[in-house]
Amino acid sequence: MIAVAELNMTDVEQLLARARAGPLSDEDCRLIRSMVETLLYLSDLAEDKQTTIDQLRRILQRSTSEETRDVFGGAQSDSPGQDRPETATPGEKPQQDQGEKKPSGHGRNGASAYKGAQRIPVGHESLKNGDRCPECGKGKLYGRHLEPAPLVRIIGAAPVQATVYELEKLRCNLCGEVFTAQAPEGVGPDKYDATAASMVALLKYGSGLPFNRVERLQNSLGIPLPASTQWDIVSSMAERIEPAYQELIRHAAAGEVLYNDDTSMKILALMNQQASDEDDSDRTGIFTSGIVSTREGRQIALFFTGRQHAGENLADVLAERAQSIGPPIQMCDALARNLPKQLDMIVANCLVHARRRFVEVAPNFPEECRHVLDILGKVYGNDAVTHQEKMSAEDRLRFHQVHSAPLMEELKQWFGQQFEQRRVEPNSGLGAAITYMTKRWDRFTLFLRQPGAPLDNNICERALKKAILHRKNSLFYKTENGAHVGDIFMSLICTCQLCGADPFHYLTQLHRHSDELSRDAKHWMPWNYRETCESARDRPI
């Protein structure tokens, strides 16, 4: 495969001007050769019937990264700014000085990283506390203040394992009565344990593995688990743990900040209904809506799949909200379908969506877009400081008012100058990006006026990746009930991950304590279920 030449019209016009002026340089000749080779290569691909649109798109598209160093080829800006740590994009890490300590999360995992591993204390084979030192023969050995030396051993196993108990049978040679041994203590009558249901749910709705792939894997390991059986297992479990999902909705309704967005989804039953019912043509789309609610530092993720948009699903959640709490902050992009109708909300728009418009036109307006991205990078650098120092909502607001408000005001004035001084055409790509941001300026800058207002909707978009992963691998839901089961498990799994809980252990405990869950769901949330389990264990029988 050849390297595809990337040129804009300005480069082509300059090349033509040099060709008219006189002999071309060797560099220009190489550039023309590259252009012709690119054209011939793409023509050959277009004539090949096996070439797909996705293959052409991968060849032609630029890098999908929106980090400033990738947008502008790694060059850094010299534009003046305040002496604060700055990041060019959300999540972009500032460069480290030589000799600075390497951040955690790189290299091998230490023993402390294996939180779910079984831990077996191993005593010394010949020595114990208080013994004489075998080396010097005078001192005594003590291990009270010494950490054990970790030795990590990792083994492989099937995701769902099986044990076959061969119960002995005895038959009377006179009366023919058969006597069968009792199953070992703790072995229940159910074939599929709660842990099996939790693992299948995690593989399907937490990691995006379709049932048929799990079936093939299990068959290859000698432990059959048909796809139909997997569905029976998770659908039965979903009925038992749904009270936890409904309780999550009630907790999310009381949130201080609610993020929402949606992505397209397929439900075959609804698609077939749409094809046969001509009267139901008003709503043709099918979506999975993601809602992330934050309250007192706790994050709750909810998923809803069906014909409703994100705003309509958010309105259903807020129907559980007490009127005395007051209006929450809603963070979303600027699409009208994300806004719940006839509800009192404090709306903020995602600053990343505004930034992305400048990234898209950066090849045609590099200097202007660099200026905008540099300023927004400094604002995100300020926000990173507030998170690193764990500021309260009020302290964070004051910090942004001191350090970020002048930057945003400078950017707003710069936007106005581009149109007033006719440096930018309003109908150009840059003009459209400026208009998009200035038209919604109050919503993009809510973090400068409202305590707790976020800068972007990234947390919700990251949560929606679970639904996108399911759509990519499983392609669709068959029925609305199947979509509801997926919503239940994705909501519980994602909330566990946001709260730092173990989703496998959580789902297992919900399954085993489904009767208690149905009576009092508020004590079986990802952040308090362990205390409930401990109190139930200590309760006298």
Buried (B, 14 or more C-beta within 10 A) or exposed (E): EEEEBEBEEEEEEEBEEEEEEEEBEEEBEEBBEBBEBBEEBBEEBEEEEEBEEEEEEEBEEEEEEBBBBBBBEEEEBEEEBEEBEBBBBBEBEEEEEEEEEEEEEEEEEEEEEEEEEEEEEEEEEEEEEEEEEEEEEEEEBEEEEEEEEEEEEEEEEBBBEBEEEEEEEEEEEEEEEEEEEEEEEEEEEEEBBBBBBBBBBBBBBBBBBBBEBBBEBBEEBEBEBBBEBBBEBBBEBBEBBBBBBEBBBEBBBBBBBBBBBBBEBBBBBBEEEBEEEEEEEEEEEBBBBBBBBBBEEBBBBBBBBBBBBBBBBBBBBBEEBEEEEEEBBBBBBBBEBBBBEEBEBBBBBBBBBBBBBBBBBBBBBBEBBBBBBBBBBBBBBBBBBBEEEEBEEEEBBEBBEEBBBEBBEEBBEBBEEBBEEEEBEEEEBBBBBBBBBBEBBEBBBBBBBBBBBBBBBBBBBBBBBBBBBBBEEBEBBEEBEBBBBBBBBBBBBBBBBBBEBBBBBBBBBBBBBBEBBBEEBEBBBBBEBBEBBEEEEEEEE
